């Protein structure tokens, strides 16, 4: 959809104007869409207005200013109330991951959105990564897949150097932790290879960085497509890594999501190397464009739906339960 065709949607509200909210604001502006920031602090509203943004004091006020949809970029613990309020106001919603802290909180949300005839999507922007999409569309040369390994590690204190990481939501066990923060990896594992029947996993806090939530998560499950998927997530790795390896009966691939470099090995063929181009905010631009298309009545083939967001939470809850029980836990609905 051309940029100028977004204008008829009216402005889009952005609830929460921290680092991620500000990124969403800039992406919307780049797409030529009107933006109504809704900060959580009055002092922040004054800053935004001084910088030329037409901010609002509340989501209700943003609706009265013409907002047709909202991107929710508040702390995870607020998501449930913010989603319900937005849907009650008749706004379409894109909420940052995870949809809520746990699956029981979110169980009613897909139906809640349907009842109000509004769209509800979850911000899982790695679904727009070109390398992951290439893998998704080109699994057949590798033959029957038997193993998938996904890793994501970085150093939480360096995520936002100007803030004390121990005071943010990531540090709080009830709404943070590496399993919730890096639910992107859980989501795309399900997206690529199917929903698992059970999960075996561990969560660990080694008291290395002063947070109450888990610093490391290790998990494994049999995928819906019949292979073993294992994940390693942590807040402790000083040199960031984000990668996936896929192995099958005819070949394998290794992909680094940081460098966007993909290595493909297939029996009887020469090794192939592909590096995908990167532009600032490109994943957010593609995700936001598809959100705007979806609320305009067009298809949204890659956006994470409310059901997808719930499925990722169900897997994480089973993972958390497995860590407590020391046994595999089934991914049944709560």
BALOBA-1460 file (C-alpha; in Angstrom, 3 decimals):
// residues 334
<rec num="1" residu="x" x="0.000" y="0.000" z="0.000"/>
<rec num="2" residu="x" x="1.496" y="3.403" z="-0.960"/>
<rec num="3" residu="x" x="2.427" y="5.671" z="1.926"/>
<rec num="4" residu="x" x="-0.077" y="8.362" z="1.037"/>
<rec num="5" residu="x" x="-2.959" y="5.876" z="1.207"/>
<rec num="6" residu="x" x="-2.404" y="5.571" z="4.965"/>
<rec num="7" residu="x" x="-3.693" y="9.093" z="5.471"/>
<rec num="8" residu="x" x="-7.343" y="8.042" z="5.414"/>
<rec num="9" residu="x" x="-6.728" y="5.889" z="8.500"/>
<rec num="10" residu="x" x="-6.283" y="8.991" z="10.612"/>
<rec num="11" residu="x" x="-3.519" y="9.313" z="13.200"/>
<rec num="12" residu="x" x="-2.157" y="6.349" z="15.156"/>
<rec num="13" residu="x" x="-1.700" y="6.666" z="18.912"/>
<rec num="14" residu="x" x="1.454" y="5.373" z="20.594"/>
<rec num="15" residu="x" x="0.885" y="4.553" z="24.260"/>
<rec num="16" residu="x" x="4.181" y="4.673" z="26.143"/>
<rec num="17" residu="x" x="6.935" y="6.876" z="24.736"/>
<rec num="18" residu="x" x="10.132" y="5.325" z="26.068"/>
<rec num="19" residu="x" x="12.807" y="3.888" z="23.788"/>
<rec num="20" residu="x" x="10.521" y="1.418" z="21.969"/>
<rec num="21" residu="x" x="7.569" y="3.790" z="21.869"/>
<rec num="22" residu="x" x="9.787" y="6.514" z="20.409"/>
<rec num="23" residu="x" x="10.975" y="4.097" z="17.738"/>
<rec num="24" residu="x" x="7.369" y="3.367" z="16.784"/>
<rec num="25" residu="x" x="6.630" y="7.087" z="16.638"/>
<rec num="26" residu="x" x="9.522" y="7.709" z="14.256"/>
<rec num="27" residu="x" x="8.595" y="4.737" z="12.070"/>
<rec num="28" residu="x" x="5.012" y="5.966" z="11.738"/>
<rec num="29" residu="x" x="6.256" y="9.436" z="10.856"/>
<rec num="30" residu="x" x="8.610" y="7.930" z="8.236"/>
<rec num="31" residu="x" x="5.611" y="6.154" z="6.707"/>
<rec num="32" residu="x" x="3.778" y="9.449" z="6.459"/>
<rec num="33" residu="x" x="1.220" y="8.628" z="9.139"/>
<rec num="34" residu="x" x="-0.105" y="11.061" z="11.751"/>
<rec num="35" residu="x" x="1.095" y="10.208" z="15.269"/>
<rec num="36" residu="x" x="-0.445" y="10.983" z="18.647"/>
<rec num="37" residu="x" x="2.031" y="10.105" z="21.417"/>
<rec num="38" residu="x" x="0.416" y="9.218" z="24.744"/>
<rec num="39" residu="x" x="3.158" y="9.448" z="27.386"/>
<rec num="40" residu="x" x="2.676" y="8.092" z="30.879"/>
<rec num="41" residu="x" x="4.279" y="11.108" z="32.581"/>
<rec num="42" residu="x" x="3.140" y="14.719" z="32.293"/>
<rec num="43" residu="x" x="6.767" y="15.893" z="32.198"/>
<rec num="44" residu="x" x="7.351" y="13.651" z="29.202"/>
<rec num="45" residu="x" x="4.323" y="15.166" z="27.474"/>
<rec num="46" residu="x" x="5.831" y="18.621" z="27.841"/>
<rec num="47" residu="x" x="9.095" y="17.359" z="26.321"/>
<rec num="48" residu="x" x="7.284" y="15.836" z="23.353"/>
<rec num="49" residu="x" x="5.208" y="18.933" z="22.676"/>
<rec num="50" residu="x" x="8.359" y="21.037" z="22.811"/>
<rec num="51" residu="x" x="9.893" y="18.719" z="20.188"/>
<rec num="52" residu="x" x="6.942" y="19.218" z="17.853"/>
<rec num="53" residu="x" x="4.804" y="16.161" z="18.622"/>
<rec num="54" residu="x" x="1.065" y="16.659" z="19.145"/>
<rec num="55" residu="x" x="0.793" y="14.494" z="22.255"/>
<rec num="56" residu="x" x="-2.275" y="13.528" z="24.247"/>
<rec num="57" residu="x" x="-2.954" y="13.238" z="27.962"/>
<rec num="58" residu="x" x="-4.766" y="9.883" z="27.652"/>
<rec num="59" residu="x" x="-5.846" y="7.182" z="25.239"/>
<rec num="60" residu="x" x="-9.413" y="8.462" z="25.510"/>
<rec num="61" residu="x" x="-8.237" y="11.936" z="24.495"/>
<rec num="62" residu="x" x="-6.234" y="10.436" z="21.606"/>
<rec num="63" residu="x" x="-9.408" y="8.732" z="20.378"/>
<rec num="64" residu="x" x="-11.213" y="12.078" z="20.514"/>
<rec num="65" residu="x" x="-8.341" y="13.571" z="18.481"/>
<rec num="66" residu="x" x="-9.087" y="11.068" z="15.723"/>
<rec num="67" residu="x" x="-6.898" y="8.067" z="16.506"/>
<rec num="68" residu="x" x="-8.096" y="4.892" z="14.790"/>
<rec num="69" residu="x" x="-5.501" y="2.541" z="16.272"/>
<rec num="70" residu="x" x="-2.830" y="2.346" z="18.946"/>
<rec num="71" residu="x" x="0.605" y="0.823" z="19.304"/>
<rec num="72" residu="x" x="1.068" y="-0.164" z="22.950"/>
<rec num="73" residu="x" x="4.655" y="0.139" z="24.166"/>
<rec num="74" residu="x" x="4.185" y="0.170" z="27.932"/>
<rec num="75" residu="x" x="5.695" y="-2.180" z="30.522"/>
<rec num="76" residu="x" x="4.478" y="-5.778" z="30.213"/>
<rec num="77" residu="x" x="2.577" y="-5.632" z="33.495"/>
<rec num="78" residu="x" x="0.293" y="-2.932" z="32.037"/>
<rec num="79" residu="x" x="-0.455" y="-4.662" z="28.739"/>
<rec num="80" residu="x" x="-3.689" y="-6.394" z="29.740"/>
<rec num="81" residu="x" x="-5.388" y="-3.248" z="31.010"/>
<rec num="82" residu="x" x="-4.048" y="-1.152" z="28.136"/>
<rec num="83" residu="x" x="-5.269" y="-3.657" z="25.524"/>
<rec num="84" residu="x" x="-8.744" y="-3.885" z="27.054"/>
<rec num="85" residu="x" x="-9.064" y="-0.110" z="27.300"/>
<rec num="86" residu="x" x="-7.965" y="0.352" z="23.682"/>
<rec num="87" residu="x" x="-10.395" y="-2.260" z="22.374"/>
<rec num="88" residu="x" x="-13.214" y="-0.791" z="24.481"/>
<rec num="89" residu="x" x="-12.493" y="2.568" z="22.832"/>
<rec num="90" residu="x" x="-12.841" y="0.971" z="19.411"/>
<rec num="91" residu="x" x="-9.142" y="1.127" z="18.523"/>
<rec num="92" residu="x" x="-7.185" y="-1.452" z="16.559"/>
<rec num="93" residu="x" x="-4.165" y="-2.628" z="18.563"/>
<rec num="94" residu="x" x="-0.562" y="-3.605" z="17.983"/>
<rec num="95" residu="x" x="0.937" y="-4.439" z="21.381"/>
<rec num="96" residu="x" x="4.619" y="-4.970" z="22.024"/>
<rec num="97" residu="x" x="5.606" y="-8.501" z="22.985"/>
<rec num="98" residu="x" x="4.782" y="-10.302" z="25.180"/>
<rec num="99" residu="x" x="1.034" y="-9.765" z="24.954"/>
<rec num="100" residu="x" x="0.684" y="-10.233" z="28.737"/>
<rec num="101" residu="x" x="2.937" y="-11.681" z="31.469"/>
<rec num="102" residu="x" x="1.290" y="-15.138" z="31.280"/>
<rec num="103" residu="x" x="-1.255" y="-17.107" z="29.269"/>
<rec num="104" residu="x" x="-4.177" y="-17.005" z="31.772"/>
<rec num="105" residu="x" x="-4.118" y="-13.201" z="31.550"/>
<rec num="106" residu="x" x="-4.448" y="-13.335" z="27.751"/>
<rec num="107" residu="x" x="-6.820" y="-16.260" z="27.297"/>
<rec num="108" residu="x" x="-9.868" y="-14.077" z="26.625"/>
<rec num="109" residu="x" x="-8.157" y="-11.449" z="24.457"/>
<rec num="110" residu="x" x="-8.564" y="-13.010" z="20.980"/>
<rec num="111" residu="x" x="-12.320" y="-13.290" z="21.533"/>
<rec num="112" residu="x" x="-12.445" y="-9.868" z="23.210"/>
<rec num="113" residu="x" x="-11.048" y="-8.279" z="20.042"/>
<rec num="114" residu="x" x="-13.450" y="-10.214" z="17.803"/>
<rec num="115" residu="x" x="-16.443" y="-9.131" z="19.892"/>
<rec num="116" residu="x" x="-15.425" y="-5.507" z="19.435"/>
<rec num="117" residu="x" x="-14.716" y="-6.031" z="15.731"/>
<rec num="118" residu="x" x="-11.174" y="-4.779" z="16.066"/>
<rec num="119" residu="x" x="-7.771" y="-6.214" z="15.180"/>
<rec num="120" residu="x" x="-5.310" y="-7.254" z="17.875"/>
<rec num="121" residu="x" x="-1.729" y="-8.038" z="16.865"/>
<rec num="122" residu="x" x="1.492" y="-8.630" z="18.815"/>
<rec num="123" residu="x" x="4.781" y="-6.948" z="17.937"/>
<rec num="124" residu="x" x="7.017" y="-9.881" z="16.996"/>
<rec num="125" residu="x" x="9.146" y="-8.064" z="14.439"/>
<rec num="126" residu="x" x="11.552" y="-10.958" z="13.768"/>
<rec num="127" residu="x" x="8.805" y="-12.421" z="11.573"/>
<rec num="128" residu="x" x="9.924" y="-9.744" z="9.101"/>
<rec num="129" residu="x" x="13.613" y="-10.688" z="9.180"/>
<rec num="130" residu="x" x="14.636" y="-11.574" z="5.583"/>
<rec num="131" residu="x" x="16.844" y="-14.495" z="6.588"/>
<rec num="132" residu="x" x="14.159" y="-16.157" z="8.700"/>
<rec num="133" residu="x" x="11.695" y="-15.715" z="5.848"/>
<rec num="134" residu="x" x="14.191" y="-17.263" z="3.433"/>
<rec num="135" residu="x" x="14.578" y="-20.279" z="5.733"/>
<rec num="136" residu="x" x="10.803" y="-20.585" z="6.124"/>
<rec num="137" residu="x" x="10.316" y="-20.598" z="2.347"/>
<rec num="138" residu="x" x="13.272" y="-22.886" z="1.544"/>
<rec num="139" residu="x" x="13.321" y="-25.765" z="4.038"/>
<rec num="140" residu="x" x="12.741" y="-28.546" z="1.492"/>
<rec num="141" residu="x" x="16.381" y="-28.760" z="0.183"/>
<rec num="142" residu="x" x="17.495" y="-29.766" z="3.677"/>
<rec num="143" residu="x" x="15.354" y="-32.901" z="3.574"/>
<rec num="144" residu="x" x="13.623" y="-34.176" z="6.679"/>
<rec num="145" residu="x" x="14.455" y="-31.744" z="9.497"/>
<rec num="146" residu="x" x="15.602" y="-33.392" z="12.716"/>
<rec num="147" residu="x" x="17.264" y="-30.603" z="14.712"/>
<rec num="148" residu="x" x="16.801" y="-26.854" z="15.252"/>
<rec num="149" residu="x" x="19.012" y="-24.836" z="17.585"/>
<rec num="150" residu="x" x="18.125" y="-21.233" z="18.468"/>
<rec num="151" residu="x" x="20.343" y="-18.985" z="20.586"/>
<rec num="152" residu="x" x="20.013" y="-15.403" z="21.777"/>
<rec num="153" residu="x" x="22.295" y="-13.891" z="24.379"/>
<rec num="154" residu="x" x="23.317" y="-10.357" z="25.312"/>
<rec num="155" residu="x" x="24.257" y="-8.337" z="28.385"/>
<rec num="156" residu="x" x="21.199" y="-6.718" z="29.978"/>
<rec num="157" residu="x" x="23.127" y="-3.866" z="31.678"/>
<rec num="158" residu="x" x="24.227" y="-2.701" z="28.221"/>
<rec num="159" residu="x" x="20.751" y="-2.692" z="26.629"/>
<rec num="160" residu="x" x="20.123" y="0.889" z="27.783"/>
<rec num="161" residu="x" x="23.402" y="2.210" z="29.242"/>
<rec num="162" residu="x" x="21.752" y="5.437" z="30.439"/>
<rec num="163" residu="x" x="19.393" y="3.513" z="32.753"/>
<rec num="164" residu="x" x="19.881" y="1.247" z="35.733"/>
<rec num="165" residu="x" x="18.753" y="-2.166" z="34.433"/>
<rec num="166" residu="x" x="17.870" y="-3.238" z="37.970"/>
<rec num="167" residu="x" x="15.022" y="-0.698" z="38.073"/>
<rec num="168" residu="x" x="13.331" y="-1.662" z="34.788"/>
<rec num="169" residu="x" x="10.550" y="-4.171" z="34.174"/>
<rec num="170" residu="x" x="13.073" y="-6.755" z="32.913"/>
<rec num="171" residu="x" x="14.400" y="-7.121" z="36.467"/>
<rec num="172" residu="x" x="10.999" y="-7.881" z="37.990"/>
<rec num="173" residu="x" x="10.102" y="-11.565" z="38.208"/>
<rec num="174" residu="x" x="6.354" y="-10.969" z="37.793"/>
<rec num="175" residu="x" x="6.646" y="-9.240" z="34.397"/>
<rec num="176" residu="x" x="10.256" y="-9.500" z="33.228"/>
<rec num="177" residu="x" x="12.948" y="-12.098" z="32.838"/>
<rec num="178" residu="x" x="14.782" y="-13.307" z="29.767"/>
<rec num="179" residu="x" x="12.017" y="-15.734" z="28.761"/>
<rec num="180" residu="x" x="9.506" y="-12.889" z="28.387"/>
<rec num="181" residu="x" x="12.009" y="-10.394" z="26.989"/>
<rec num="182" residu="x" x="13.219" y="-12.812" z="24.309"/>
<rec num="183" residu="x" x="9.842" y="-14.348" z="23.502"/>
<rec num="184" residu="x" x="10.672" y="-13.341" z="19.907"/>
<rec num="185" residu="x" x="12.674" y="-16.569" z="19.673"/>
<rec num="186" residu="x" x="9.808" y="-18.666" z="21.047"/>
<rec num="187" residu="x" x="7.407" y="-17.044" z="18.601"/>
<rec num="188" residu="x" x="9.495" y="-17.599" z="15.502"/>
<rec num="189" residu="x" x="10.329" y="-21.178" z="16.517"/>
<rec num="190" residu="x" x="6.585" y="-21.895" z="16.550"/>
<rec num="191" residu="x" x="6.044" y="-19.865" z="13.356"/>
<rec num="192" residu="x" x="8.707" y="-21.822" z="11.461"/>
<rec num="193" residu="x" x="8.316" y="-25.321" z="12.883"/>
<rec num="194" residu="x" x="4.929" y="-25.643" z="14.573"/>
<rec num="195" residu="x" x="3.416" y="-25.680" z="18.043"/>
<rec num="196" residu="x" x="4.891" y="-28.238" z="20.491"/>
<rec num="197" residu="x" x="3.008" y="-30.790" z="22.536"/>
<rec num="198" residu="x" x="5.289" y="-30.422" z="25.547"/>
<rec num="199" residu="x" x="8.291" y="-28.450" z="26.816"/>
<rec num="200" residu="x" x="11.218" y="-29.369" z="29.027"/>
<rec num="201" residu="x" x="13.169" y="-26.390" z="30.305"/>
<rec num="202" residu="x" x="15.093" y="-24.657" z="33.044"/>
<rec num="203" residu="x" x="15.231" y="-21.059" z="34.266"/>
<rec num="204" residu="x" x="18.275" y="-19.869" z="36.180"/>
<rec num="205" residu="x" x="19.348" y="-16.846" z="38.163"/>
<rec num="206" residu="x" x="23.056" y="-16.897" z="39.016"/>
<rec num="207" residu="x" x="22.942" y="-13.478" z="40.761"/>
<rec num="208" residu="x" x="25.339" y="-12.091" z="38.162"/>
<rec num="209" residu="x" x="23.544" y="-8.842" z="37.269"/>
<rec num="210" residu="x" x="21.376" y="-8.037" z="40.293"/>
<rec num="211" residu="x" x="17.895" y="-8.841" z="38.944"/>
<rec num="212" residu="x" x="15.109" y="-10.880" z="40.557"/>
<rec num="213" residu="x" x="13.956" y="-12.428" z="37.289"/>
<rec num="214" residu="x" x="15.633" y="-15.298" z="35.454"/>
<rec num="215" residu="x" x="18.952" y="-14.475" z="33.775"/>
<rec num="216" residu="x" x="19.055" y="-17.617" z="31.618"/>
<rec num="217" residu="x" x="16.534" y="-19.978" z="30.033"/>
<rec num="218" residu="x" x="17.278" y="-23.326" z="28.372"/>
<rec num="219" residu="x" x="14.487" y="-25.300" z="26.742"/>
<rec num="220" residu="x" x="13.738" y="-28.135" z="24.344"/>
<rec num="221" residu="x" x="10.598" y="-29.521" z="22.715"/>
<rec num="222" residu="x" x="9.419" y="-31.713" z="19.844"/>
<rec num="223" residu="x" x="8.017" y="-29.390" z="17.195"/>
<rec num="224" residu="x" x="4.676" y="-29.739" z="15.493"/>
<rec num="225" residu="x" x="6.525" y="-30.592" z="12.277"/>
<rec num="226" residu="x" x="8.405" y="-33.491" z="13.868"/>
<rec num="227" residu="x" x="11.884" y="-32.245" z="14.809"/>
<rec num="228" residu="x" x="13.691" y="-31.361" z="18.022"/>
<rec num="229" residu="x" x="13.842" y="-27.639" z="18.823"/>
<rec num="230" residu="x" x="16.197" y="-26.331" z="21.510"/>
<rec num="231" residu="x" x="16.598" y="-22.754" z="22.700"/>
<rec num="232" residu="x" x="19.178" y="-20.951" z="24.807"/>
<rec num="233" residu="x" x="18.367" y="-17.424" z="26.003"/>
<rec num="234" residu="x" x="20.320" y="-15.248" z="28.417"/>
<rec num="235" residu="x" x="20.983" y="-11.770" z="29.804"/>
<rec num="236" residu="x" x="24.653" y="-12.553" z="30.530"/>
<rec num="237" residu="x" x="26.537" y="-12.788" z="27.220"/>
<rec num="238" residu="x" x="28.979" y="-9.897" z="26.789"/>
<rec num="239" residu="x" x="29.344" y="-10.300" z="23.018"/>
<rec num="240" residu="x" x="25.773" y="-10.518" z="21.664"/>
<rec num="241" residu="x" x="24.702" y="-13.518" z="19.635"/>
<rec num="242" residu="x" x="21.418" y="-14.235" z="17.879"/>
<rec num="243" residu="x" x="21.345" y="-17.235" z="15.574"/>
<rec num="244" residu="x" x="19.563" y="-20.318" z="14.346"/>
<rec num="245" residu="x" x="20.905" y="-23.605" z="12.986"/>
<rec num="246" residu="x" x="18.715" y="-26.081" z="11.105"/>
<rec num="247" residu="x" x="19.819" y="-29.641" z="10.294"/>
<rec num="248" residu="x" x="18.098" y="-32.187" z="8.041"/>
<rec num="249" residu="x" x="18.694" y="-35.419" z="6.171"/>
<rec num="250" residu="x" x="20.026" y="-33.607" z="3.082"/>
<rec num="251" residu="x" x="21.689" y="-30.524" z="4.496"/>
<rec num="252" residu="x" x="21.786" y="-27.678" z="6.989"/>
<rec num="253" residu="x" x="21.882" y="-23.916" z="7.381"/>
<rec num="254" residu="x" x="23.286" y="-21.471" z="9.904"/>
<rec num="255" residu="x" x="21.948" y="-17.943" z="10.152"/>
<rec num="256" residu="x" x="23.162" y="-15.009" z="12.269"/>
<rec num="257" residu="x" x="20.378" y="-12.472" z="12.814"/>
<rec num="258" residu="x" x="22.913" y="-9.811" z="13.824"/>
<rec num="259" residu="x" x="25.057" y="-9.918" z="10.681"/>
<rec num="260" residu="x" x="22.183" y="-11.296" z="8.571"/>
<rec num="261" residu="x" x="24.586" y="-13.832" z="7.112"/>
<rec num="262" residu="x" x="23.198" y="-17.223" z="6.058"/>
<rec num="263" residu="x" x="25.309" y="-20.288" z="5.238"/>
<rec num="264" residu="x" x="23.617" y="-23.128" z="3.331"/>
<rec num="265" residu="x" x="25.059" y="-26.625" z="2.937"/>
<rec num="266" residu="x" x="23.263" y="-29.269" z="0.880"/>
<rec num="267" residu="x" x="24.629" y="-32.719" z="-0.044"/>
<rec num="268" residu="x" x="26.084" y="-32.708" z="-3.561"/>
<rec num="269" residu="x" x="26.054" y="-28.906" z="-3.867"/>
<rec num="270" residu="x" x="28.567" y="-26.157" z="-3.198"/>
<rec num="271" residu="x" x="28.208" y="-24.235" z="0.035"/>
<rec num="272" residu="x" x="26.244" y="-21.033" z="-0.484"/>
<rec num="273" residu="x" x="26.594" y="-17.786" z="1.441"/>
<rec num="274" residu="x" x="23.897" y="-15.091" z="1.485"/>
<rec num="275" residu="x" x="24.056" y="-11.752" z="3.307"/>
<rec num="276" residu="x" x="20.747" y="-9.918" z="3.484"/>
<rec num="277" residu="x" x="20.728" y="-6.102" z="3.389"/>
<rec num="278" residu="x" x="19.917" y="-4.111" z="6.503"/>
<rec num="279" residu="x" x="18.460" y="-0.641" z="6.909"/>
<rec num="280" residu="x" x="17.661" y="1.253" z="10.090"/>
<rec num="281" residu="x" x="14.321" y="0.163" z="11.568"/>
<rec num="282" residu="x" x="13.545" y="-2.017" z="8.536"/>
<rec num="283" residu="x" x="11.860" y="-4.741" z="10.596"/>
<rec num="284" residu="x" x="9.672" y="-2.157" z="12.343"/>
<rec num="285" residu="x" x="8.894" y="-0.455" z="9.034"/>
<rec num="286" residu="x" x="7.712" y="-3.731" z="7.484"/>
<rec num="287" residu="x" x="5.761" y="-4.728" z="10.597"/>
<rec num="288" residu="x" x="4.075" y="-1.322" z="10.907"/>
<rec num="289" residu="x" x="3.249" y="-1.251" z="7.191"/>
<rec num="290" residu="x" x="1.535" y="-4.623" z="7.482"/>
<rec num="291" residu="x" x="-0.347" y="-3.441" z="10.579"/>
<rec num="292" residu="x" x="-1.596" y="-0.401" z="8.667"/>
<rec num="293" residu="x" x="-2.608" y="-2.624" z="5.768"/>
<rec num="294" residu="x" x="-4.412" y="-5.015" z="8.110"/>
<rec num="295" residu="x" x="-6.505" y="-2.294" z="9.746"/>
<rec num="296" residu="x" x="-7.309" y="-1.028" z="6.240"/>
<rec num="297" residu="x" x="-8.886" y="-4.399" z="5.440"/>
<rec num="298" residu="x" x="-5.975" y="-6.020" z="3.606"/>
<rec num="299" residu="x" x="-4.258" y="-9.327" z="4.429"/>
<rec num="300" residu="x" x="-1.592" y="-9.598" z="7.121"/>
<rec num="301" residu="x" x="0.318" y="-12.786" z="6.416"/>
<rec num="302" residu="x" x="3.258" y="-12.296" z="8.777"/>
<rec num="303" residu="x" x="1.930" y="-10.276" z="11.702"/>
<rec num="304" residu="x" x="1.624" y="-12.204" z="14.947"/>
<rec num="305" residu="x" x="-2.075" y="-12.478" z="15.755"/>
<rec num="306" residu="x" x="-3.597" y="-12.506" z="19.228"/>
<rec num="307" residu="x" x="-3.774" y="-16.294" z="18.914"/>
<rec num="308" residu="x" x="-0.063" y="-16.412" z="18.047"/>
<rec num="309" residu="x" x="0.714" y="-14.231" z="21.045"/>
<rec num="310" residu="x" x="-1.297" y="-16.555" z="23.272"/>
<rec num="311" residu="x" x="0.464" y="-19.652" z="21.885"/>
<rec num="312" residu="x" x="3.887" y="-18.203" z="22.679"/>
<rec num="313" residu="x" x="2.734" y="-17.461" z="26.237"/>
<rec num="314" residu="x" x="1.421" y="-21.018" z="26.630"/>
<rec num="315" residu="x" x="4.836" y="-22.397" z="25.659"/>
<rec num="316" residu="x" x="6.601" y="-20.012" z="28.059"/>
<rec num="317" residu="x" x="4.248" y="-20.943" z="30.896"/>
<rec num="318" residu="x" x="4.920" y="-24.649" z="30.295"/>
<rec num="319" residu="x" x="8.664" y="-23.873" z="30.239"/>
<rec num="320" residu="x" x="8.381" y="-22.014" z="33.527"/>
<rec num="321" residu="x" x="6.357" y="-24.856" z="35.058"/>
<rec num="322" residu="x" x="8.875" y="-27.427" z="33.807"/>
<rec num="323" residu="x" x="11.705" y="-25.558" z="35.478"/>
<rec num="324" residu="x" x="9.838" y="-25.772" z="38.786"/>
<rec num="325" residu="x" x="8.809" y="-29.424" z="38.426"/>
<rec num="326" residu="x" x="11.950" y="-30.827" z="36.788"/>
<rec num="327" residu="x" x="9.723" y="-32.664" z="34.292"/>
<rec num="328" residu="x" x="8.336" y="-32.112" z="30.827"/>
<rec num="329" residu="x" x="5.145" y="-30.081" z="30.907"/>
<rec num="330" residu="x" x="2.360" y="-30.211" z="28.326"/>
<rec num="331" residu="x" x="1.299" y="-27.096" z="26.481"/>
<rec num="332" residu="x" x="-2.364" y="-27.300" z="27.319"/>
<rec num="333" residu="x" x="-4.568" y="-24.258" z="27.609"/>
<rec num="334" residu="x" x="-4.916" y="-22.969" z="31.195"/>
